[in-house]
């Protein structure tokens, strides 16, 4: 399987929206992604491609020396192949290249698969954000990693 990574462009929004809608109960809108790419100087988005098809993406904000993952997802039919891990490793590498010393993210307390991946990558529990997710008031686990 030939996987490549590149910076997301405005032309990728339709493909990213398909992944977003297949992955989340509260998907971001087209306008949200457009604003992230066109107007947010802190945002950095990566797409993952297989044979030219966008199959995953990861967004982060880089503020000072801290990277905050905003969203990360892989098309359902490509899950279970360690592609999420590859995408996160690429995001961590990119953040480090951009000067980040730490990275943080929120994950649903019920999402044990994602938590397991993040722990494998060195993330540690940092706290709980109560009722973070507005669809069902689920708490979010905040996780952190030092980028070496």
C-alpha positions as CSV (number, residue, x, y, z in Angstrom):
1,X,0.0,0.0,0.0
2,X,1.5,3.3,-1.1
3,X,0.8,6.0,1.5
4,X,1.9,9.6,1.1
5,X,1.4,12.7,3.2
6,X,1.1,16.3,2.2
7,X,-0.2,19.6,3.4
8,X,-4.0,20.0,3.0
9,X,-5.3,22.5,0.4
10,X,-8.7,24.1,-0.2
11,X,-9.2,21.6,-3.0
12,X,-9.1,18.8,-0.4
13,X,-12.1,20.0,1.6
14,X,-14.7,17.8,-0.1
15,X,-12.6,14.7,0.5
16,X,-11.9,15.6,4.1
17,X,-15.7,16.3,4.7
18,X,-16.4,12.7,3.6
19,X,-14.0,11.4,6.1
20,X,-15.3,13.8,8.8
21,X,-18.9,12.8,8.2
22,X,-18.0,9.1,8.3
23,X,-16.0,9.5,11.5
24,X,-17.8,11.9,13.9
25,X,-21.2,12.5,15.3
26,X,-20.5,16.3,15.3
27,X,-18.7,16.8,12.0
28,X,-17.1,20.1,11.2
29,X,-18.6,22.1,8.4
30,X,-17.2,23.1,5.0
31,X,-16.9,26.7,6.4
32,X,-14.9,25.5,9.4
33,X,-12.3,23.8,7.2
34,X,-12.2,26.7,4.8
35,X,-11.6,29.1,7.7
36,X,-8.9,26.9,9.2
37,X,-7.0,26.8,5.9
38,X,-7.6,30.3,4.6
39,X,-7.7,32.4,7.8
40,X,-6.2,30.7,10.8
41,X,-2.4,31.4,10.9
42,X,-2.0,28.8,13.7
43,X,-3.5,25.9,11.8
44,X,-1.6,23.1,10.0
45,X,-3.5,20.3,8.3
46,X,-2.0,17.2,6.8
47,X,-3.8,14.7,4.4
48,X,-2.8,11.1,4.0
49,X,-3.3,9.7,0.5
50,X,-3.4,6.1,-0.9
51,X,-2.9,6.0,-4.7
52,X,-3.9,9.7,-4.9
53,X,-7.1,9.3,-2.8
54,X,-7.4,11.2,0.4
55,X,-8.1,8.6,3.1
56,X,-7.2,10.5,6.3
57,X,-6.3,13.9,7.7
58,X,-5.0,15.5,10.8
59,X,-5.3,19.1,11.9
60,X,-3.5,21.0,14.6
61,X,-3.0,24.4,15.9
62,X,0.5,25.5,16.7
63,X,0.6,28.2,19.4
64,X,4.1,29.1,20.7
65,X,5.7,25.8,21.3
66,X,2.6,23.7,21.8
67,X,0.7,21.8,19.2
68,X,-3.0,21.0,19.8
69,X,-4.6,18.3,17.7
70,X,-8.0,19.6,16.5
71,X,-9.1,16.6,14.6
72,X,-7.8,13.4,13.2
73,X,-9.6,10.7,11.2
74,X,-9.1,7.9,8.7
75,X,-11.9,6.6,6.3
76,X,-13.6,3.6,8.0
77,X,-12.6,1.1,5.3
78,X,-8.9,1.9,5.9
79,X,-8.9,1.5,9.6
80,X,-7.2,-1.3,11.4
81,X,-4.1,-1.1,9.2
82,X,-2.0,1.2,11.4
83,X,-2.7,4.2,9.2
84,X,-4.0,6.3,12.1
85,X,-0.7,5.6,13.8
86,X,1.3,6.6,10.7
87,X,-0.8,9.8,10.4
88,X,-0.3,10.7,14.1
89,X,3.5,10.1,13.8
90,X,3.6,12.4,10.8
91,X,1.6,15.0,12.7
92,X,4.0,14.7,15.6
93,X,7.0,15.0,13.3
94,X,5.5,18.0,11.6
95,X,4.8,19.7,14.9
96,X,8.3,19.1,16.1
97,X,9.7,20.5,12.8
98,X,7.6,23.6,13.3
99,X,9.0,24.1,16.8
100,X,6.5,22.4,19.1
101,X,7.8,20.9,22.3
102,X,4.5,19.4,23.4
103,X,1.4,18.1,21.8
104,X,-2.1,17.8,23.3
105,X,-5.5,16.5,22.3
106,X,-8.9,15.6,23.7
107,X,-10.5,12.2,23.2
108,X,-13.8,10.8,24.3
109,X,-13.5,8.9,27.5
110,X,-15.3,6.0,25.8
111,X,-12.9,5.9,22.8
112,X,-10.5,3.2,24.2
113,X,-9.1,2.4,20.7
114,X,-7.9,5.9,20.2
115,X,-6.6,6.2,23.7
116,X,-4.6,3.0,23.3
117,X,-3.0,4.5,20.1
118,X,-2.2,7.7,21.8
119,X,-0.6,5.9,24.7
120,X,1.5,3.8,22.3
121,X,2.8,7.1,20.9
122,X,3.8,8.4,24.4
123,X,0.7,10.4,25.3
124,X,-0.1,10.6,29.0
125,X,-3.4,11.5,30.7
126,X,-3.6,15.1,31.7
127,X,-7.1,15.6,33.0
128,X,-10.8,15.5,32.2
129,X,-12.9,18.1,30.4
130,X,-16.4,17.6,31.8
131,X,-19.2,17.4,29.3
132,X,-16.9,18.4,26.5
133,X,-18.9,16.8,23.7
134,X,-22.1,18.6,23.0
135,X,-23.9,15.7,21.3
136,X,-24.1,13.5,24.4
137,X,-22.3,15.6,27.1
138,X,-19.5,13.0,27.3
139,X,-16.4,13.9,29.1
140,X,-13.1,14.3,27.2
141,X,-9.8,12.9,28.4
142,X,-7.0,15.4,27.8
143,X,-3.7,13.8,26.8
144,X,-0.2,15.2,26.4
145,X,3.1,14.2,25.0
146,X,6.5,15.7,25.0
147,X,8.0,15.8,21.5
148,X,11.6,14.8,21.5
